[in-house]
């Protein structure tokens, strides 16, 4: 079963459980790929005026993670909602202790809300997920299992074998495919769904990609491109996406074009002109050979 990194190939999840006992925190076991075994998953969800779906999003996600025995927290950042979203979050948190509601005081913006969530989460790894249930909770579980294989990042693709989209707006689809083709050519990478926010990262990747510059939806390309350019390992799995059934989409393509281009250009300049100043620190190899008998 192929499990390659930095190639864009599928890495199917296995059936190994994803958690160690809590009393084993004094040791840091490594996977075969060298990555630290993960304890707790955080999911960061930015939300603005999502009263019609935020409770069900949290409930379904919490149930799915609980059924698979994954220790988790769900950090929902209210990005200046004017509807009942804040009240719904508080009521839901009273029933689901894993929910951590966070109120963003402003200035607001999708990227700023995600940054607030990334400053708040306490887990060993984080998945960024949309509030409108367009992302599949089952894919969060798959992300977790693939991270446990030792990868630094797991990216999902809706446009590879095994992935799919439901009710994707035609104009948005055409713009998405063109933008992702441009990024692939510019960076010479196999990833074909860079612009999708729904991705998973180990904590050290998030820390290694700071500071974040994107206040809006352009953070969806800043995070993965920085991770790639800075030398973190990655793999891709197929995911599914379904158009929202309630509320209004917040992404405005006309407003975001130049902002996406700025971030892509910024990371491209880092790739070719920073001389590796921001790359992932090299960890000395661990000698796995048994010590010689005295």
C-alpha positions as CSV (number, residue, x, y, z in Angstrom):
1,X,0.0,0.0,0.0
2,X,1.8,3.2,-1.1
3,X,2.4,5.8,1.6
4,X,4.5,8.5,0.0
5,X,5.2,12.1,0.9
6,X,5.7,15.2,-1.2
7,X,4.3,13.5,-4.2
8,X,0.6,14.2,-4.2
9,X,-0.3,10.5,-4.1
10,X,-3.0,8.9,-2.0
11,X,-2.1,7.8,1.5
12,X,-4.9,5.5,2.7
13,X,-5.6,5.5,6.4
14,X,-4.8,2.4,8.3
15,X,-6.7,0.9,11.3
16,X,-4.1,1.7,14.0
17,X,-5.6,3.5,16.9
18,X,-4.6,7.2,17.2
19,X,-4.1,7.7,20.9
20,X,-1.8,6.6,23.6
21,X,-2.8,6.4,27.3
22,X,-2.7,9.8,29.1
23,X,-0.2,8.5,31.6
24,X,2.4,8.0,28.9
25,X,3.0,11.7,28.4
26,X,6.5,11.4,29.9
27,X,7.8,9.6,26.7
28,X,7.5,10.7,23.1
29,X,7.3,7.6,20.9
30,X,8.0,8.1,17.2
31,X,6.3,6.6,14.3
32,X,8.2,4.7,11.6
33,X,8.4,7.9,9.6
34,X,10.0,9.7,12.6
35,X,7.1,11.8,13.6
36,X,6.0,12.2,17.2
37,X,3.0,10.1,18.2
38,X,0.0,12.5,18.7
39,X,-2.2,12.7,21.7
40,X,-5.0,15.2,21.1
41,X,-6.6,16.6,18.0
42,X,-7.9,20.2,17.8
43,X,-10.3,21.4,15.1
44,X,-10.5,25.1,14.4
45,X,-13.7,26.4,12.8
46,X,-14.2,30.0,11.9
47,X,-17.8,31.1,12.0
48,X,-19.7,34.2,11.1
49,X,-23.5,34.3,11.0
50,X,-23.8,30.5,10.9
51,X,-26.8,30.2,13.3
52,X,-28.5,27.8,10.9
53,X,-25.8,25.1,11.0
54,X,-23.1,25.7,13.6
55,X,-24.7,23.5,16.3
56,X,-25.1,20.5,13.9
57,X,-21.6,21.0,12.6
58,X,-20.2,20.7,16.1
59,X,-22.5,17.9,17.2
60,X,-21.7,15.7,14.2
61,X,-18.0,16.3,14.4
62,X,-17.9,15.6,18.2
63,X,-19.9,12.4,17.7
64,X,-17.6,11.2,14.8
65,X,-14.4,11.8,16.8
66,X,-15.8,10.3,19.9
67,X,-16.9,7.1,18.1
68,X,-13.3,6.7,16.9
69,X,-11.8,7.3,20.3
70,X,-10.0,10.4,19.3
71,X,-9.3,12.8,22.2
72,X,-10.2,16.2,20.8
73,X,-11.2,19.8,21.3
74,X,-13.3,21.9,18.9
75,X,-12.4,25.6,18.8
76,X,-15.1,27.7,17.1
77,X,-14.1,31.3,16.6
78,X,-17.1,33.6,16.3
79,X,-15.9,36.3,13.8
80,X,-18.3,39.1,14.7
81,X,-21.6,37.4,14.0
82,X,-24.7,39.5,14.1
83,X,-27.2,36.6,14.4
84,X,-27.7,34.0,17.1
85,X,-24.3,32.2,16.5
86,X,-22.7,33.3,19.8
87,X,-25.7,32.2,21.9
88,X,-25.9,28.9,20.1
89,X,-22.2,28.3,20.7
90,X,-22.6,28.9,24.4
91,X,-25.6,26.6,24.7
92,X,-23.8,23.9,22.7
93,X,-20.7,24.2,24.9
94,X,-22.9,23.5,27.9
95,X,-23.8,20.1,26.4
96,X,-20.4,19.4,24.7
97,X,-17.4,20.1,27.0
98,X,-15.0,19.6,24.0
99,X,-16.3,22.8,22.4
100,X,-14.3,25.9,23.1
101,X,-16.1,29.0,21.9
102,X,-13.9,32.0,21.2
103,X,-15.1,35.5,20.5
104,X,-13.0,37.5,18.1
105,X,-13.2,41.2,19.1
106,X,-12.0,42.4,15.7
107,X,-10.8,43.5,13.3
108,X,-12.7,40.7,11.6
109,X,-11.8,38.5,8.6
110,X,-11.7,34.8,7.8
111,X,-7.9,34.7,8.1
112,X,-7.9,36.6,11.3
113,X,-10.5,34.2,12.8
114,X,-8.3,31.2,11.9
115,X,-5.3,32.9,13.3
116,X,-7.2,33.4,16.6
117,X,-8.1,29.7,16.6
118,X,-4.5,28.8,15.9
119,X,-3.4,30.9,18.9
120,X,-6.0,29.2,21.1
121,X,-5.8,25.5,20.3
122,X,-4.0,23.1,22.7
123,X,-3.8,19.9,20.7
124,X,-0.8,18.2,19.1
125,X,-2.3,18.7,15.7
126,X,-5.0,20.8,14.2
127,X,-7.5,20.5,11.4
128,X,-9.0,23.6,9.9
129,X,-12.7,23.1,8.9
130,X,-15.6,25.1,7.7
131,X,-18.6,25.9,9.8
132,X,-21.2,25.1,7.1
133,X,-20.8,21.3,7.1
134,X,-19.4,21.4,3.6
135,X,-16.5,19.3,4.9
136,X,-17.0,15.7,5.8
137,X,-16.5,14.8,9.5
138,X,-15.3,11.3,8.4
139,X,-12.4,13.0,6.5
140,X,-11.3,14.6,9.8
141,X,-10.8,11.1,11.2
142,X,-8.9,10.0,8.1
143,X,-6.6,13.1,8.5
144,X,-5.9,12.1,12.1
145,X,-4.9,8.6,11.2
146,X,-2.6,9.7,8.3
147,X,-1.0,12.2,10.6
148,X,-0.2,9.4,13.0
149,X,1.9,7.8,10.3
150,X,4.4,10.5,10.8
151,X,3.5,13.1,8.2
152,X,3.8,16.8,9.2
153,X,0.8,17.8,7.0
154,X,-2.1,16.0,5.4
155,X,-3.8,17.8,2.5
156,X,-7.2,16.8,1.1
157,X,-8.1,17.0,-2.6
158,X,-11.6,17.1,-4.0
159,X,-10.3,16.7,-7.5
160,X,-8.4,13.4,-7.4
161,X,-9.6,9.8,-7.7
162,X,-11.7,9.0,-4.7
163,X,-12.6,12.7,-4.0
164,X,-15.6,14.6,-5.1
165,X,-17.8,17.7,-4.9
166,X,-21.6,18.0,-4.7
167,X,-23.4,21.1,-6.0
168,X,-20.2,23.1,-6.7
169,X,-21.1,26.4,-8.3
170,X,-19.9,26.3,-12.0
171,X,-18.1,29.8,-12.0
172,X,-16.4,29.1,-8.7
173,X,-15.3,25.7,-10.0
174,X,-13.7,27.2,-13.1
175,X,-11.9,29.9,-11.1
176,X,-10.8,27.3,-8.6
177,X,-9.3,25.0,-11.3
178,X,-7.5,27.9,-13.0
179,X,-6.1,29.2,-9.7
180,X,-4.8,25.8,-8.6
181,X,-3.3,25.1,-12.0
182,X,-1.4,28.4,-11.6
183,X,-0.1,27.5,-8.2
184,X,1.0,24.0,-9.3
185,X,3.0,25.4,-12.2
186,X,4.5,28.2,-10.2
187,X,5.7,26.0,-7.4
188,X,6.2,22.8,-9.3
189,X,4.1,20.7,-6.9
190,X,1.6,17.9,-7.4
191,X,-1.0,19.2,-5.0
192,X,-4.1,20.2,-7.1
193,X,-6.4,21.6,-4.3
194,X,-4.2,24.1,-2.5
195,X,-6.9,26.8,-2.1
196,X,-9.2,24.6,0.0
197,X,-9.0,25.4,3.7
198,X,-9.8,21.9,4.9
199,X,-6.3,20.5,5.8
200,X,-4.4,19.0,8.8
201,X,-1.1,20.1,10.4
202,X,1.0,19.0,13.3
203,X,1.5,21.8,15.9
204,X,5.2,22.2,14.9
205,X,4.1,23.1,11.4
206,X,1.8,25.9,12.6
207,X,4.6,27.2,14.9
208,X,7.1,27.0,12.0
209,X,4.9,28.9,9.6
210,X,4.4,32.0,11.8
211,X,3.9,34.9,11.5
212,X,0.8,34.7,9.3
213,X,0.0,37.6,7.0
214,X,-3.4,36.8,5.6
215,X,-6.4,38.5,7.2
216,X,-8.9,37.0,4.7
217,X,-9.5,33.8,2.7
218,X,-5.9,34.0,1.3
219,X,-4.8,32.2,4.5
220,X,-6.0,29.0,2.8
221,X,-3.0,29.2,0.4
222,X,-0.6,30.8,2.8
223,X,-0.6,27.9,5.3
224,X,0.0,25.0,2.9
225,X,2.4,26.8,0.6
226,X,4.6,28.0,3.6
227,X,4.5,24.4,4.9
228,X,5.7,23.1,1.5
229,X,8.4,25.8,1.0
230,X,9.7,25.4,4.5
231,X,10.4,21.7,4.1
232,X,7.6,20.0,6.1
233,X,6.6,16.6,4.9
234,X,3.1,16.2,3.4
235,X,0.8,13.8,1.7
236,X,-2.6,14.0,0.0
237,X,-5.8,12.0,0.4
238,X,-9.1,12.3,-1.4
239,X,-11.9,14.2,0.4
240,X,-15.4,15.2,-0.4
241,X,-17.1,18.6,-0.4
242,X,-20.8,19.5,-0.4
243,X,-22.2,23.0,-0.9
244,X,-23.8,24.6,2.1
245,X,-27.5,24.1,2.7
246,X,-28.0,27.1,5.0
247,X,-26.6,30.6,5.3
248,X,-24.6,32.6,2.8
249,X,-21.1,31.9,1.4
250,X,-18.6,34.5,2.7
251,X,-16.0,34.1,-0.1
252,X,-16.2,37.0,-2.6
253,X,-14.0,36.0,-5.6
254,X,-13.7,39.5,-7.0
255,X,-12.5,40.9,-3.7
256,X,-10.0,38.1,-3.1
257,X,-8.1,37.8,-6.4
258,X,-5.4,40.3,-5.7
259,X,-5.1,39.1,-2.1
260,X,-4.5,35.5,-3.2
261,X,-1.9,36.7,-5.7
262,X,-0.1,38.8,-3.1
263,X,0.3,35.8,-0.8
264,X,1.3,33.4,-3.6
265,X,3.9,35.9,-4.8
266,X,5.2,36.4,-1.2
267,X,5.7,32.7,-0.6
268,X,7.2,32.2,-4.1
269,X,9.8,34.9,-3.3
270,X,10.6,33.1,0.0
271,X,11.0,29.8,-1.9
272,X,13.6,31.2,-4.3
273,X,15.3,34.1,-2.5
274,X,15.3,33.5,1.3
275,X,18.2,31.0,1.0
276,X,16.4,28.6,3.3
277,X,16.3,31.0,6.3
278,X,12.8,29.9,7.3
279,X,13.0,26.2,6.6
280,X,12.1,23.4,9.1
281,X,14.9,22.8,11.6
282,X,16.8,19.6,10.9
283,X,16.3,17.1,13.7
284,X,19.3,14.8,14.3
285,X,18.6,11.2,13.3
286,X,17.9,8.8,16.1
287,X,20.0,5.7,16.1
288,X,17.6,2.8,16.4
289,X,20.3,0.1,16.7
290,X,20.4,-1.7,20.1
291,X,23.2,-0.7,22.4
292,X,26.1,-3.2,22.6
293,X,26.2,-5.4,25.6
294,X,28.6,-4.2,28.3
